[in-house]
């Protein structure tokens, strides 16, 4: 039992760690380390220790490419990271589908908007978190369109 608790704690990610992993995923799974900071909206002093933790946990791999003097690091997601991101999306979708019972359609729609449960709402629109490219928000709005046509 203690081993199970320990592994769950080891897998807990901070908000910024999730943002980095999701950002890399949106960028196709790999990106130049020096440009990653601009995309995520943090500086390298903050980001380097975080990449170190993610690499130690097997969620990313850093690969040096280029010459010996000025090599560039490419940061790549691992299969473990893709699996973890998929599980995070599934959990977010489960939360977004909670039963709101017999409320009016309008209240039900307001209570199920994914933004209400998004851990990145404070950064929305200021970094890679963007309502125009949010998969959960898009699915939610599409589902509203379907319900309006039925009624």
C-alpha positions as CSV (number, residue, x, y, z in Angstrom):
1,X,0.0,0.0,0.0
2,X,2.8,2.4,0.8
3,X,4.4,1.7,-2.6
4,X,1.1,2.6,-4.3
5,X,0.8,5.9,-2.4
6,X,4.4,6.7,-3.2
7,X,4.0,6.1,-7.0
8,X,0.8,8.3,-7.0
9,X,2.7,11.1,-5.3
10,X,5.6,10.7,-7.7
11,X,3.2,11.1,-10.6
12,X,1.5,14.3,-9.3
13,X,2.4,17.2,-11.6
14,X,2.5,20.9,-10.8
15,X,0.5,23.3,-13.0
16,X,3.6,24.5,-14.8
17,X,4.8,20.9,-15.4
18,X,1.5,20.2,-17.0
19,X,1.7,23.4,-19.0
20,X,5.1,22.4,-20.4
21,X,3.9,18.9,-21.3
22,X,0.7,20.2,-22.9
23,X,2.7,22.9,-24.8
24,X,5.1,20.3,-26.1
25,X,2.2,18.1,-27.2
26,X,0.6,21.0,-29.1
27,X,3.9,21.7,-30.7
28,X,4.0,18.2,-32.2
29,X,5.8,16.4,-29.3
30,X,9.2,18.2,-29.5
31,X,10.5,21.7,-29.6
32,X,13.8,23.6,-29.2
33,X,14.4,24.2,-25.5
34,X,15.3,27.8,-25.9
35,X,12.1,28.6,-27.8
36,X,10.0,26.6,-25.4
37,X,10.3,29.3,-22.7
38,X,8.8,31.9,-25.0
39,X,5.9,29.6,-25.9
40,X,5.1,28.7,-22.3
41,X,5.7,32.2,-21.0
42,X,8.4,31.5,-18.5
43,X,12.1,32.2,-18.4
44,X,14.9,29.6,-18.6
45,X,15.9,30.1,-15.0
46,X,12.5,28.9,-14.0
47,X,12.1,26.3,-16.7
48,X,15.4,24.4,-16.5
49,X,14.9,22.9,-13.1
50,X,11.4,21.9,-14.2
51,X,12.7,20.1,-17.3
52,X,15.2,18.4,-15.0
53,X,12.4,17.0,-12.9
54,X,10.3,16.0,-15.9
55,X,13.3,14.2,-17.4
56,X,14.1,12.4,-14.2
57,X,10.5,11.2,-14.1
58,X,10.8,9.9,-17.6
59,X,8.3,12.3,-19.1
60,X,10.7,14.1,-21.5
61,X,14.0,13.5,-23.1
62,X,16.5,16.2,-24.0
63,X,18.6,15.7,-27.1
64,X,21.5,17.8,-28.0
65,X,21.8,18.6,-31.7
66,X,24.2,20.7,-33.7
67,X,27.8,21.6,-33.2
68,X,29.9,21.1,-30.2
69,X,30.3,24.8,-29.4
70,X,26.7,25.9,-29.7
71,X,24.6,22.9,-29.6
72,X,20.8,23.2,-29.4
73,X,18.7,21.0,-27.1
74,X,15.5,19.5,-28.4
75,X,12.9,18.5,-25.8
76,X,10.8,15.5,-26.6
77,X,7.8,14.0,-24.9
78,X,8.0,10.3,-24.0
79,X,5.3,7.7,-24.3
80,X,4.8,8.0,-20.6
81,X,4.0,11.7,-21.0
82,X,1.6,11.1,-23.8
83,X,-0.2,8.5,-21.6
84,X,-0.3,10.9,-18.7
85,X,-1.7,13.7,-20.8
86,X,-4.4,11.4,-22.2
87,X,-5.4,10.5,-18.6
88,X,-5.5,14.1,-17.6
89,X,-7.8,14.9,-20.5
90,X,-10.1,12.0,-19.6
91,X,-10.4,13.2,-16.0
92,X,-11.2,16.7,-17.2
93,X,-13.9,15.4,-19.5
94,X,-15.4,13.3,-16.7
95,X,-15.6,16.4,-14.5
96,X,-17.2,18.3,-17.3
97,X,-19.9,15.6,-17.7
98,X,-21.2,15.6,-14.1
99,X,-25.0,15.2,-13.7
100,X,-26.8,18.5,-13.1
101,X,-30.2,16.9,-12.8
102,X,-33.3,18.9,-13.5
103,X,-31.9,22.3,-14.0
104,X,-32.9,24.4,-17.0
105,X,-31.0,24.0,-20.2
106,X,-29.4,27.4,-19.7
107,X,-28.1,26.7,-16.2
108,X,-27.0,23.2,-17.2
109,X,-24.9,24.8,-20.0
110,X,-23.4,27.3,-17.7
111,X,-22.5,24.7,-15.1
112,X,-20.8,22.4,-17.6
113,X,-18.6,24.9,-19.4
114,X,-15.1,23.3,-19.2
115,X,-13.6,26.7,-18.4
116,X,-15.2,26.5,-14.9
117,X,-13.0,23.5,-14.2
118,X,-9.9,24.5,-16.1
119,X,-6.7,24.9,-13.9
120,X,-5.3,27.3,-16.4
121,X,-8.2,29.8,-16.5
122,X,-6.1,32.6,-15.1
123,X,-3.6,32.2,-17.9
124,X,-6.2,31.7,-20.6
125,X,-5.3,33.8,-23.7
126,X,-1.9,34.8,-22.3
127,X,0.3,31.8,-23.3
128,X,-0.4,28.5,-25.1
129,X,-3.7,28.3,-23.2
130,X,-6.1,29.8,-25.6
131,X,-9.9,29.5,-25.9
132,X,-9.7,29.5,-29.7
133,X,-7.6,26.3,-29.6
134,X,-9.1,24.6,-26.5
135,X,-10.2,21.1,-27.4
136,X,-12.6,20.7,-24.4
137,X,-14.2,24.1,-25.1
138,X,-14.7,23.3,-28.7
139,X,-16.3,19.9,-27.9
140,X,-18.5,21.6,-25.3
141,X,-19.7,24.3,-27.7
142,X,-20.4,21.7,-30.4
143,X,-22.5,19.7,-28.0
144,X,-24.6,22.9,-27.3
145,X,-25.2,23.3,-31.0
146,X,-26.6,19.8,-31.2
147,X,-28.9,20.3,-28.2
148,X,-30.3,23.6,-29.6
149,X,-31.3,21.9,-32.9
150,X,-33.1,19.1,-31.0
151,X,-35.2,21.5,-29.0
